[in-house]
Amino acid sequence: MEKLFADTNILGIAVDREDSRRESVWRILERVASGEVELHTAKIVIEEIKQNPHEPTREKELELVENLTREIHDRDKKTEDLANKLLNQTSLDVVDSLIVALAISNGLIFWSGDRYILREKVINEIKQVLKKCPEDYTFKYKKE
């Protein structure tokens, strides 16, 4: 079974009527609802959503998390260590380093619409960091 880790922007895309990627995101969310795909996310993603100043959108995103996610992950020592390596050796910021580390350390496919994180340069930076890790990490991702 495919196991996706939703980045913050995936939930934003799902509720944004103007985003051209919305239909594609909903096709996957329908597969989640039918049980074909597992959806995971993180506490830090929920924290980011809660900071959204647009209340109607924020509430819809939180409803998606509540109704569709299988598991909400939180940081632990292993994830923090990987996040620090990503922060220091890639161009990811603090929050993105932690979100990507949570997906990787839990063996999940990072599902994102973030055009910066999923640029070839950043993907290669992440892969270089993982090559140096003693753990058998891989960076699996799905772009929207």
C-alpha positions in Angstrom: 0.0 0.0 0.0 1.3 3.5 -0.9 2.0 5.6 2.2 2.1 9.3 1.6 3.3 12.0 4.0 1.4 15.2 3.3 3.3 18.4 3.4 1.4 21.6 4.5 0.8 22.9 1.0 -1.0 19.7 -0.1 -3.8 20.5 2.2 -3.8 24.1 1.1 -4.0 23.0 -2.5 -6.9 20.7 -1.7 -9.0 23.6 -0.5 -7.9 26.3 -2.9 -10.4 26.5 -5.7 -8.0 28.6 -7.8 -5.1 26.1 -7.7 -4.7 24.1 -10.9 -3.3 21.2 -9.0 -6.5 20.8 -6.8 -8.1 18.1 -9.0 -5.0 16.0 -8.9 -4.7 16.3 -5.1 -8.4 15.3 -4.8 -7.9 12.2 -6.9 -5.3 11.0 -4.4 -7.4 12.0 -1.4 -10.3 10.0 -2.9 -7.9 7.0 -3.0 -7.1 7.8 0.7 -10.8 7.8 1.6 -11.3 4.5 -0.1 -8.4 2.9 1.8 -6.1 2.4 -1.2 -3.6 4.9 0.1 -2.5 5.7 3.6 -2.1 9.4 4.5 0.3 10.6 7.1 1.3 14.0 8.3 3.1 15.7 11.2 2.3 17.8 14.2 4.4 20.6 12.8 2.2 20.6 9.6 -0.8 21.0 11.8 0.9 23.9 13.6 1.6 25.5 10.3 -2.1 25.1 9.2 -3.2 26.6 12.5 -1.2 29.7 11.7 -3.2 30.3 8.5 -4.9 33.7 8.9 -7.8 32.7 6.6 -10.1 30.9 9.0 -12.5 29.2 6.5 -9.5 27.6 4.6 -7.7 26.8 7.9 -10.8 24.9 9.2 -11.2 22.9 5.9 -7.5 21.9 6.0 -7.8 20.8 9.6 -10.9 18.8 8.8 -9.0 17.0 6.0 -6.3 16.1 8.5 -8.8 14.9 11.1 -10.8 12.8 8.6 -8.1 11.4 6.3 -4.8 11.0 8.1 -3.8 7.6 9.4 -1.1 8.9 11.7 0.3 12.2 12.8 4.0 12.0 13.4 6.1 14.0 15.9 9.8 14.5 16.2 12.0 12.1 18.0 15.8 12.0 18.5 16.4 10.1 15.2 14.3 12.6 13.2 15.9 15.6 15.0 19.3 14.3 14.1 18.4 13.9 10.4 16.7 17.3 10.4 19.8 18.9 11.7 21.9 17.3 9.0 19.4 18.5 6.4 19.4 22.0 7.8 23.2 22.2 7.9 23.9 20.5 4.5 21.1 21.6 2.3 19.3 24.8 1.4 16.2 23.7 3.4 15.0 26.0 6.2 14.4 24.8 9.8 10.7 23.8 9.3 11.2 22.1 5.9 14.2 20.2 7.2 12.1 18.8 10.0 9.1 18.0 7.8 11.3 16.2 5.2 13.1 14.4 8.0 9.9 13.1 9.4 8.8 11.7 6.1 12.2 10.1 5.5 12.7 8.6 9.0 9.3 7.1 8.9 9.9 5.5 5.4 7.0 7.5 3.8 6.7 9.2 0.4 7.0 12.9 0.9 4.0 14.4 -1.0 4.3 18.1 -1.7 3.4 20.9 -4.0 6.4 23.0 -2.8 8.2 23.9 -5.9 11.3 24.9 -3.9 11.8 21.7 -2.0 11.1 19.5 -5.0 13.6 21.2 -7.3 16.3 18.9 -8.7 19.0 20.8 -6.9 17.4 20.4 -3.5 16.4 16.8 -4.1 20.1 16.1 -5.0 21.2 17.9 -1.8 18.9 15.7 0.3 20.1 12.5 -1.4 23.8 13.5 -0.7 23.0 13.9 3.0 21.3 10.5 3.1 24.3 8.8 1.5 26.4 9.8 4.5 23.8 8.5 7.1 24.4 5.2 8.7 20.7 4.4 8.5 19.4 3.1 5.2 17.4 6.2 4.3 15.9 7.0 1.0 14.1 10.1 -0.2 10.9 9.1 -1.9 8.7 11.9 -3.1 5.6 12.7 -5.1 5.2 16.2 -6.8 2.0 18.0 -7.3 
